[in-house]
């Protein structure tokens, strides 16, 4: 079967959710000065989970603020064919603007091209499609996440440090995560000339395997100054590792989750770098709908929502924000209001070229 022509029966088996929003946070939404009541915005994610929930919630918040219709979809577990089929359903249902996680990116060339030919505006968040296809991409640059992490490590261990830093990667060979590793290594080389970065070692994606892999990496390299992961499953494993060994070293990772935040709060972990998924969804959707509602061309390029460093000084606020997600998107929208205002006070000026996104 062609990967891009999945039957509706297959989609049902993949258990993706396709639903109009019910305004889970509309009462708390901020006001905007344009009307999108005749427009439909949709988001399509690659699996259903806490991170992708916030991507979709951001898009939902933007649609609700201007009075439009919102729909969302995506498979329960990662299934690229089912995700494409969900995307195609959104197009057939008359969506005017769709934001999608285009993973793997080359899989999305044909479906995005077909949607654009039908007059649908398409943008991406989290993972970008080939740059020639989409209007917008909203996300932090992957390599910048590694740079932010490296700076936090340097500040903690000191610019005169010498020794090793051990790194682990949950999905070796995946370009977007490899870019984080590259950003980290390049920054450490700049700022810590007497420190050698080891790895990145394969520490697996599955949480149970991840801890076992980190334990093996530690046993082989027990004297490192720091252990650094590049996926959200890494920090909970590293917290367990540090507690079980009683070691005196720094731990940090890219990705935010409750166990990692708890480790930072208790002083065991140094930091985590977040990707601001709510902002990714909100900015992409609002930029598309605002442009369509005002009769303007949708900006073309990349909007940097910037990585978020979570450490001891802000972990309480970030934890409260993450816990408020169950109350609807209102509190999260308020948390990001200053950054949202900054971007939309000069939307065209906030858009950078795709070349800027892809540069290291």
N, C-alpha and C positions, 0 to 999 in steps of 0.2 A: 504493500500500500504506500502511496506517496505520502511523505511526512506532513505535507501541507494540506492534505484533503482528508482529515480524520472525520469519521462519521459522527453523528450526534449521539449514537449509542455508545461509541467509544468514549465520548466526552462524559457521558453520564457515569460510566464505569470509573472514570478518573476522579469523579466526585468534586468537580469544581463548583464554586459558588457563583451564581450569577443573580444579582439582586439589586433592586432600586434601594437607595439609601433611605433610612427612616428618620434621619435627622438626629443621630445620637448625641450630637453636641451643638445643634443649631441654636439653642437658646443662649449659649455662651459665645456665639460667633461674633467676630468684629464686623463692623460695617464697611462696605466698599462703595465706591461712587459709580459703579456701572451695573447694568442689569443683564443677566444672562438667562432669563427665565425661558427663552425660546431655544436654549442650547442644552445638549446632553454631553456630559463629560464622563469618561470611563477610565478605570485603571485595571490592568491585568498583571498579576504577579506570577512568579515561577513556582511558588509553593506557598502554603498557608502556615505562617508562624508569627511569633511576636515581632520580628523585624519587619516582615512584609505587611503585617497588620498596620504598622505605623506609616509605611509608604502609602498604603491605601487610605488611611485616615487623613493624611495630609491632603490628598487629592479630594476626598469627600468634603473636608472643611472648606476648601476653595470653591467647590461647586455650590455648597449650601449658602455661603456668604453672599453670592450674587443671585441666588434664587433659581439655579438650574436644576436639571435632573441628573442624578448620579447613579452609575452602575459599576459593579466590580466583579472581577472574575479571576480564576486561576485554579490549578489543580491542588488537591490536598497535599500531595507529595510531588517532588520534582518530576515533571513529565513534559518535555519540550513540545511534543506533538499535541498534547491536550491543552497546553497553554496557547499555542498557535490557534487551535480550534476555538478556544474561548475568545481570543482576540478577533477572529473572523466573525464570531457571533455578534460581538459588539459593533463591528462594521455593518453587518446585515441589519442589526436592530436600529441603525440610524444615529450612532454616536457621532458627534461633531469633532470631538477631541479625545484622543486616547493617549494615556501614558503607560508605558510597559517596561518591565525588566527584560531586556533583550539578551537573554542568556540561553544557549551560547549565541554570540552575536551573529555569526555567519548563517545561523538557522533562520534569521529574521529578515534576510534580504528580500525574499519574494513576498511574504505577507505584508510587510510595511510598504513595499513598492505598490502592491495592489490596492492597499487602503488609501494611499496618497492619490492614486489615479482616480479613486472614487470621491475625492474631495475631502477626505478625513485628514485632520491635522494630527500628526503623531509625534510624540516626544518620548524620551526614555529617562528613567532614573535608575540608580544603582549600577547597572551595566549598560554601556552604550552600544547601539547598533553601528554598523558602518556609517561614517559621518555623512556620506552623500545622501542618505535616505531620510533622516529625521529633521525636524525643525529645531528642537532643543534637546539638550541633555542637562540634567540637574543632579549634581553629586559633588562630593569632595574629590579632588584628584587622588588617585590611588597612591602615587608615590609620596604625595604630601602627608598622607597618614603615617607613612614610615618616618618621615622627617620629624613630625610632631612627637612621635614616640621616642625617636633618638634624642631629641632635645630634652625630653623629660628624664631620660636615663642619664644623660651627661650632667644635668643639673643635680641629680641625686648622688652620683658617684664622684663628681668633681672632674674638672678639665685636666688634672694631672694624673688621673688614674692610669694604671697599667695592668694588663692581664687579659682575660677573655670575656666575651659576651656570647652566650649560646642562644641560637635562634631556632625556632621550629615552624614548619609550614603544614597546614592541615590538608591542602590539596596541591601537591607539587605539580608544577607545569601549568597551572591555571594562571593565565596572564595577569589578571587583575590582582591576584594575591602576590604573584611574583613581583609586580610593580611596587607593592608595599615593602617587600623585602629589599628591593634595590634602593628605594628611597632611604630606608633605614641604614643600610650598609654605607651608602655614599655619605650620609650625614655623619655617621660615626667616624668614618675615615677622615673627614674634614676636622672634626672637633676633638677626637681622641686618637692621636697618631700612635700612641703606645698601647692601644687596645686592639686585639684581634677578634673579629666576629667569626664564630664557628657556625656552620650550617648554611642554609636552613635545613634542618633534619626533618624527615617525614614523621609528623606526630599524629597523623590520621584525623579524620573528620568526626567519626563516631565518638561520643563523649567517653564511653568506657575504654575504648582503644586509645583515645587521646591521653588519658591519665597514664595508662601503662607505657605508652610510647615516651611520654615525658619522663617517667621514672627511669626508663632505660637510658635516655639521653643524659639525665642527671648522673646516673651511676657511672657512665663513661666519661663524664666531664664534671666532677663534683666541686671544683674549685673556681667556678666562674663568678664574675662580679654580678652578673645578671642573667636571667633567663627570660626571653621575649618571644611571644607568639603573635601570629598575625590573623587569627580568627577568634570569634567570640567564645568558642568552646575552650580556648586555651587558658584563660585566666582562672576559671574554677579549678582546673587541674593543677595549675601552678600554685594556687592557694593551698590545696591539699598537700602538694609536694613540699612546700615550705613548712607547713605545720608538722608534717610527719617526719621531716629530717631535722627540724630545728636549725636550719641553715641560716647564715647571715649573708643574704644576697637579695638583690632587687628582683621583683617580678612585675611584668606588665604585658598587656596584649592589646590588639586592635579588636574592637567589638564590645558592646555593652550588654550585660545580662545581670539578673539579680544577684547571683552568687558572686560574680566578679565585683559588683558594687559593694556587697557586704564585706568582701575581703579588703577593699580599699578603706571602707569605713572603720574596720577593726585594726587598721594599720599594718596588715600583713602584705597587701599588694601596694605597689607604688602608684600605678595609674592604668587607665584604659583610654583608648582613643575611639570615640564614637563617630558615626557617619551621618547623624542627623536625618534619619529616614523620614520623619514627619515633614521636615523642611523640604526634602527632595520632592515628595509628592505634592505638597502645597504649592511650591514655587512653579513647578512644571505646569500644573493644572491652571493656576490662576493666570500665568503668563499667556497660555493659549486662549482661555476664555475671555480674558480682558481684551486681547488683541482682536478676537473675532467679534465681540460685542461692540467694539468701537470702530469696526470696519478697517482695521489696520492689518498689515501683514504680520504674521507671527514671527518674532525675532528668530534668527537662525544662529546657533552657536551653543556655547556652554556657559551655564551659570554655576559658579562655584559657591556651594553652601558651606564650605570649609570644614575641616575636621574639628572635632570637639575633644579637648583633653579633659578627662575626669580624674581628679586627684583629691587629696584630703580637704582642700579648701572649698570645693564645690560639690563633693559627693552627696551631701545631704539634699541639696537642691535638685540634683539630677535624679536621685532616688525617688524623691517626692514626685517629680515629673513623670518618671516611668510608672510609678504606682497609680498615678491619676488617669492612665490610659483607659482603665475600666470604667471611668466616670464619663467617658466621651472625650471628644477632641478639644473641648473648650480650654481646659487648663494648659494643654500642650501648646495650643495656638497662642495663648497669652504669654507663655514662657519665651516663645520665639518672636514676639511682636516687634521688638526693636530691630532685629535683623531683617524681618519681613519688610518693615517700613523702609529700611535702608535700601533694599533691593528694588522695591517698587516706586521709590521716589525718583529713580532714574533707571527704568527697566532696560532701555537700550544701552545705557552705559554699564549695566551690570553684566551684559552678555559679552563673553570673550570668544575668540575663535576656537574651532576644533583643534587647530594646531597647538594652541596653548594647553588644551586638555591632554593631548597625546605626547607632549614634550616631557622629558624627564627632568 
